[in-house]
């Protein structure tokens, strides 16, 4: 009979999420429904801490062993929602992923009509690390806009702007001077491509600041997120980031770095 390998002080919902069964929120619902037991006792509350050697069962089945932290690049096509469950019944990113993929969460989001690079991970701690503003990671986009615009207009975004009461930080935006062959086929001549770089990534930020400038966005492609590039990844294609690349690019947020951080937290908890 398998035992859970968890650091001292890990809450049950976190352990279940790390095993790839569900999100922490769903874990709490499963516990409330009486589906989870620890050491033979059915839990009534998620306020439970499990340690090395504790036996966790869900629906009377042993909890799977936690997978190592992994990261994937996904070229999101437009028309997919970046959520696990959509109240409107629309197709989500997670509906089209390979069936043998472990449960993953997105790092940041792209809205329904946006395309491009979406990072996915099976590790919630990694997701939080890579989304945190303190990393200062640049998100870069190619944006096709309709309207009259030049670089002097775009320069206004450098100092940040306030739109509908929301303050947006510095945004670097420049008009592209060349466009790949065939990319503008069928598009109006007043359409222009703009390269946009930002670090905040607030909800629909690019679209809102372009509208602030009197422009209509008719295509938006994220081409990079921090050190990770979309490159030549085709729409709908998923590709795992090699482990050695994670170590090189992520430092303390790499799988080995996160493992060390968990060990430090466990040691500190044990000494309290």
VODREN-255898 format. One record per residue (C-alpha): residue in three letters; chain; x, y, z. Coordinates in nm, 2 decimals. Layout:
BEGIN
SITE	r	c	px	py	pz
SITE	ALA	A	X	Y	Z;
...
***
This chain:
BEGIN
SITE	r	c	px	py	pz
SITE	UNK	A	0.00	0.00	0.00;
SITE	UNK	A	0.15	0.33	-0.11;
SITE	UNK	A	0.22	0.61	0.14;
SITE	UNK	A	0.21	0.98	0.05;
SITE	UNK	A	0.54	1.14	0.02;
SITE	UNK	A	0.48	1.50	0.14;
SITE	UNK	A	0.67	1.76	0.32;
SITE	UNK	A	0.59	1.82	0.68;
SITE	UNK	A	0.31	2.07	0.71;
SITE	UNK	A	0.15	2.02	0.37;
SITE	UNK	A	-0.23	2.07	0.36;
SITE	UNK	A	-0.44	1.79	0.22;
SITE	UNK	A	-0.57	2.01	-0.07;
SITE	UNK	A	-0.22	2.09	-0.18;
SITE	UNK	A	-0.12	1.72	-0.17;
SITE	UNK	A	-0.41	1.62	-0.38;
SITE	UNK	A	-0.34	1.90	-0.63;
SITE	UNK	A	0.03	1.80	-0.65;
SITE	UNK	A	-0.08	1.44	-0.73;
SITE	UNK	A	-0.26	1.58	-1.03;
SITE	UNK	A	-0.61	1.47	-0.93;
SITE	UNK	A	-0.78	1.82	-0.91;
SITE	UNK	A	-0.74	2.18	-0.82;
SITE	UNK	A	-0.72	2.28	-0.45;
SITE	UNK	A	-1.07	2.43	-0.47;
SITE	UNK	A	-1.21	2.10	-0.61;
SITE	UNK	A	-1.01	1.91	-0.34;
SITE	UNK	A	-1.20	2.10	-0.07;
SITE	UNK	A	-1.53	2.01	-0.24;
SITE	UNK	A	-1.44	1.65	-0.26;
SITE	UNK	A	-1.35	1.65	0.11;
SITE	UNK	A	-1.68	1.81	0.20;
SITE	UNK	A	-1.85	1.53	0.00;
SITE	UNK	A	-1.68	1.27	0.22;
SITE	UNK	A	-1.46	1.13	-0.06;
SITE	UNK	A	-1.12	1.17	0.11;
SITE	UNK	A	-0.97	0.99	0.40;
SITE	UNK	A	-0.64	1.01	0.58;
SITE	UNK	A	-0.51	0.71	0.77;
SITE	UNK	A	-0.85	0.54	0.75;
SITE	UNK	A	-1.05	0.84	0.88;
SITE	UNK	A	-1.28	1.02	0.65;
SITE	UNK	A	-1.21	1.40	0.65;
SITE	UNK	A	-1.48	1.65	0.72;
SITE	UNK	A	-1.27	1.96	0.67;
SITE	UNK	A	-0.98	2.06	0.45;
SITE	UNK	A	-0.80	2.19	0.76;
SITE	UNK	A	-0.58	1.88	0.77;
SITE	UNK	A	-0.21	1.85	0.74;
SITE	UNK	A	-0.05	1.53	0.60;
SITE	UNK	A	0.31	1.42	0.66;
SITE	UNK	A	0.55	1.15	0.53;
SITE	UNK	A	0.39	0.81	0.59;
SITE	UNK	A	0.03	0.93	0.60;
SITE	UNK	A	-0.20	0.73	0.38;
SITE	UNK	A	-0.44	0.94	0.17;
SITE	UNK	A	-0.73	0.78	-0.02;
SITE	UNK	A	-0.97	0.94	-0.26;
SITE	UNK	A	-1.29	0.74	-0.34;
SITE	UNK	A	-1.11	0.46	-0.14;
SITE	UNK	A	-0.83	0.46	-0.39;
SITE	UNK	A	-0.46	0.54	-0.29;
SITE	UNK	A	-0.35	0.88	-0.39;
SITE	UNK	A	-0.12	0.87	-0.70;
SITE	UNK	A	0.24	0.97	-0.64;
SITE	UNK	A	0.31	1.33	-0.72;
SITE	UNK	A	0.47	1.40	-1.06;
SITE	UNK	A	0.78	1.61	-1.09;
SITE	UNK	A	0.72	1.98	-1.18;
SITE	UNK	A	0.70	2.02	-1.56;
SITE	UNK	A	0.64	2.30	-1.81;
SITE	UNK	A	0.50	2.30	-2.16;
SITE	UNK	A	0.47	2.56	-2.44;
SITE	UNK	A	0.13	2.56	-2.61;
SITE	UNK	A	0.04	2.76	-2.92;
SITE	UNK	A	-0.32	2.86	-2.84;
SITE	UNK	A	-0.54	2.91	-3.14;
SITE	UNK	A	-0.81	3.17	-3.12;
SITE	UNK	A	-1.15	3.04	-3.03;
SITE	UNK	A	-1.04	2.86	-2.71;
SITE	UNK	A	-1.12	2.97	-2.36;
SITE	UNK	A	-0.83	2.96	-2.10;
SITE	UNK	A	-1.03	2.80	-1.82;
SITE	UNK	A	-1.09	2.45	-1.70;
SITE	UNK	A	-1.47	2.49	-1.69;
SITE	UNK	A	-1.66	2.74	-1.90;
SITE	UNK	A	-2.01	2.84	-1.79;
SITE	UNK	A	-2.11	2.90	-2.15;
SITE	UNK	A	-2.01	2.56	-2.27;
SITE	UNK	A	-1.74	2.69	-2.50;
SITE	UNK	A	-1.44	2.48	-2.59;
SITE	UNK	A	-1.14	2.53	-2.36;
SITE	UNK	A	-0.77	2.50	-2.40;
SITE	UNK	A	-0.78	2.20	-2.17;
SITE	UNK	A	-1.04	2.02	-2.39;
SITE	UNK	A	-0.80	2.00	-2.68;
SITE	UNK	A	-0.48	1.89	-2.49;
SITE	UNK	A	-0.35	1.53	-2.53;
SITE	UNK	A	-0.55	1.29	-2.31;
SITE	UNK	A	-0.24	1.14	-2.16;
SITE	UNK	A	-0.12	1.48	-2.03;
SITE	UNK	A	-0.13	1.52	-1.64;
SITE	UNK	A	-0.36	1.78	-1.50;
SITE	UNK	A	-0.21	2.12	-1.58;
SITE	UNK	A	-0.28	2.49	-1.51;
SITE	UNK	A	-0.20	2.79	-1.73;
SITE	UNK	A	0.05	3.05	-1.64;
SITE	UNK	A	-0.14	3.37	-1.72;
SITE	UNK	A	-0.42	3.37	-1.97;
SITE	UNK	A	-0.51	3.45	-2.33;
SITE	UNK	A	-0.87	3.56	-2.40;
SITE	UNK	A	-1.10	3.39	-2.65;
SITE	UNK	A	-0.98	3.56	-2.96;
SITE	UNK	A	-0.61	3.59	-2.87;
SITE	UNK	A	-0.35	3.35	-3.00;
SITE	UNK	A	0.00	3.25	-2.93;
SITE	UNK	A	0.22	3.13	-2.65;
SITE	UNK	A	0.05	2.99	-2.34;
SITE	UNK	A	0.27	2.82	-2.07;
SITE	UNK	A	0.12	2.52	-1.89;
SITE	UNK	A	0.25	2.35	-1.58;
SITE	UNK	A	0.14	2.06	-1.36;
SITE	UNK	A	0.28	2.24	-1.06;
SITE	UNK	A	0.08	2.51	-0.88;
SITE	UNK	A	0.38	2.65	-0.70;
SITE	UNK	A	0.56	2.70	-1.03;
SITE	UNK	A	0.26	2.87	-1.18;
SITE	UNK	A	0.25	3.12	-0.89;
SITE	UNK	A	0.63	3.18	-0.91;
SITE	UNK	A	0.62	3.25	-1.28;
SITE	UNK	A	0.31	3.48	-1.27;
SITE	UNK	A	0.44	3.68	-0.97;
SITE	UNK	A	0.50	4.05	-1.06;
SITE	UNK	A	0.83	4.05	-0.88;
SITE	UNK	A	0.99	3.84	-1.16;
SITE	UNK	A	0.94	4.14	-1.39;
SITE	UNK	A	0.91	3.92	-1.69;
SITE	UNK	A	0.83	4.08	-2.02;
SITE	UNK	A	0.53	3.96	-2.22;
SITE	UNK	A	0.57	4.04	-2.59;
SITE	UNK	A	0.28	4.05	-2.84;
SITE	UNK	A	0.23	4.12	-3.21;
SITE	UNK	A	-0.09	4.32	-3.25;
SITE	UNK	A	-0.27	4.40	-3.57;
SITE	UNK	A	-0.47	4.72	-3.53;
SITE	UNK	A	-0.71	4.92	-3.75;
SITE	UNK	A	-0.69	5.30	-3.74;
SITE	UNK	A	-0.46	5.59	-3.79;
SITE	UNK	A	-0.15	5.55	-3.58;
SITE	UNK	A	0.22	5.64	-3.57;
SITE	UNK	A	0.50	5.59	-3.32;
SITE	UNK	A	0.44	5.93	-3.16;
SITE	UNK	A	0.10	5.80	-3.05;
SITE	UNK	A	0.24	5.48	-2.92;
SITE	UNK	A	0.51	5.66	-2.73;
SITE	UNK	A	0.24	5.79	-2.49;
SITE	UNK	A	0.21	5.44	-2.35;
SITE	UNK	A	0.57	5.45	-2.22;
SITE	UNK	A	0.48	5.65	-1.92;
SITE	UNK	A	0.17	5.44	-1.84;
SITE	UNK	A	-0.19	5.54	-1.89;
SITE	UNK	A	-0.52	5.52	-1.69;
SITE	UNK	A	-0.81	5.37	-1.87;
SITE	UNK	A	-1.16	5.35	-1.71;
SITE	UNK	A	-1.00	5.41	-1.37;
SITE	UNK	A	-0.74	5.13	-1.41;
SITE	UNK	A	-0.37	5.23	-1.41;
SITE	UNK	A	-0.15	5.05	-1.66;
SITE	UNK	A	0.23	5.07	-1.62;
SITE	UNK	A	0.49	5.14	-1.88;
SITE	UNK	A	0.43	4.97	-2.22;
SITE	UNK	A	0.68	4.96	-2.50;
SITE	UNK	A	0.50	4.97	-2.83;
SITE	UNK	A	0.64	5.03	-3.18;
SITE	UNK	A	0.51	5.00	-3.54;
SITE	UNK	A	0.65	4.72	-3.74;
SITE	UNK	A	0.82	4.83	-4.06;
SITE	UNK	A	0.79	4.50	-4.24;
SITE	UNK	A	0.53	4.23	-4.25;
SITE	UNK	A	0.58	3.86	-4.35;
SITE	UNK	A	0.46	3.78	-4.70;
SITE	UNK	A	0.09	3.70	-4.73;
SITE	UNK	A	0.01	3.80	-4.37;
SITE	UNK	A	-0.19	4.10	-4.47;
SITE	UNK	A	-0.38	3.92	-4.75;
SITE	UNK	A	-0.74	4.04	-4.75;
SITE	UNK	A	-0.68	4.29	-4.47;
SITE	UNK	A	-0.76	4.66	-4.50;
SITE	UNK	A	-0.47	4.89	-4.59;
SITE	UNK	A	-0.52	5.08	-4.27;
SITE	UNK	A	-0.43	4.78	-4.07;
SITE	UNK	A	-0.09	4.80	-3.91;
SITE	UNK	A	0.12	4.56	-3.70;
SITE	UNK	A	0.24	4.68	-3.36;
SITE	UNK	A	0.49	4.51	-3.13;
SITE	UNK	A	0.39	4.55	-2.77;
SITE	UNK	A	0.60	4.46	-2.47;
SITE	UNK	A	0.47	4.48	-2.11;
SITE	UNK	A	0.53	4.33	-1.77;
SITE	UNK	A	0.20	4.36	-1.58;
SITE	UNK	A	-0.03	4.16	-1.80;
SITE	UNK	A	-0.36	4.29	-1.65;
SITE	UNK	A	-0.69	4.16	-1.79;
SITE	UNK	A	-0.72	4.25	-2.16;
SITE	UNK	A	-0.45	4.51	-2.11;
SITE	UNK	A	-0.33	4.53	-2.47;
SITE	UNK	A	-0.68	4.56	-2.62;
SITE	UNK	A	-0.78	4.83	-2.37;
SITE	UNK	A	-0.47	5.05	-2.42;
SITE	UNK	A	-0.51	5.02	-2.80;
SITE	UNK	A	-0.87	5.13	-2.77;
SITE	UNK	A	-0.75	5.42	-2.55;
SITE	UNK	A	-0.55	5.53	-2.86;
SITE	UNK	A	-0.85	5.50	-3.08;
SITE	UNK	A	-0.74	5.17	-3.24;
SITE	UNK	A	-0.93	4.85	-3.30;
SITE	UNK	A	-0.75	4.53	-3.24;
SITE	UNK	A	-0.83	4.26	-3.49;
SITE	UNK	A	-0.55	4.01	-3.42;
SITE	UNK	A	-0.34	3.96	-3.11;
SITE	UNK	A	-0.06	3.71	-3.09;
SITE	UNK	A	0.16	3.65	-2.78;
SITE	UNK	A	0.51	3.57	-2.91;
SITE	UNK	A	0.70	3.54	-2.58;
SITE	UNK	A	0.65	3.51	-2.20;
SITE	UNK	A	0.97	3.59	-2.02;
SITE	UNK	A	1.25	3.38	-2.16;
SITE	UNK	A	1.01	3.14	-2.34;
SITE	UNK	A	0.94	3.20	-2.71;
SITE	UNK	A	0.65	3.09	-2.93;
SITE	UNK	A	0.90	3.04	-3.21;
SITE	UNK	A	0.78	2.82	-3.50;
SITE	UNK	A	0.54	2.62	-3.28;
SITE	UNK	A	0.23	2.56	-3.49;
SITE	UNK	A	-0.12	2.65	-3.37;
SITE	UNK	A	-0.26	2.37	-3.15;
SITE	UNK	A	0.08	2.21	-3.09;
SITE	UNK	A	0.21	2.14	-2.74;
SITE	UNK	A	0.58	2.09	-2.66;
SITE	UNK	A	0.74	2.02	-2.32;
SITE	UNK	A	1.03	2.24	-2.21;
SITE	UNK	A	1.33	2.02	-2.14;
SITE	UNK	A	1.43	2.00	-1.77;
SITE	UNK	A	1.78	2.14	-1.83;
SITE	UNK	A	1.62	2.45	-1.99;
SITE	UNK	A	1.40	2.50	-1.69;
SITE	UNK	A	1.71	2.49	-1.46;
SITE	UNK	A	1.89	2.74	-1.69;
SITE	UNK	A	1.59	2.98	-1.72;
SITE	UNK	A	1.40	2.96	-1.40;
SITE	UNK	A	1.66	2.95	-1.12;
SITE	UNK	A	1.48	2.93	-0.79;
SITE	UNK	A	1.15	2.86	-0.98;
SITE	UNK	A	1.29	2.55	-1.15;
SITE	UNK	A	1.18	2.21	-1.03;
SITE	UNK	A	1.50	2.16	-0.83;
SITE	UNK	A	1.47	2.52	-0.69;
SITE	UNK	A	1.11	2.47	-0.59;
SITE	UNK	A	1.20	2.14	-0.42;
SITE	UNK	A	1.48	2.31	-0.22;
SITE	UNK	A	1.23	2.59	-0.12;
SITE	UNK	A	0.98	2.33	0.00;
SITE	UNK	A	1.26	2.15	0.20;
SITE	UNK	A	1.35	2.48	0.37;
SITE	UNK	A	0.99	2.55	0.46;
SITE	UNK	A	0.95	2.20	0.59;
SITE	UNK	A	1.26	2.23	0.80;
SITE	UNK	A	1.15	2.56	0.94;
SITE	UNK	A	0.81	2.42	1.03;
SITE	UNK	A	0.97	2.12	1.21;
SITE	UNK	A	1.19	2.35	1.42;
SITE	UNK	A	0.90	2.58	1.53;
***
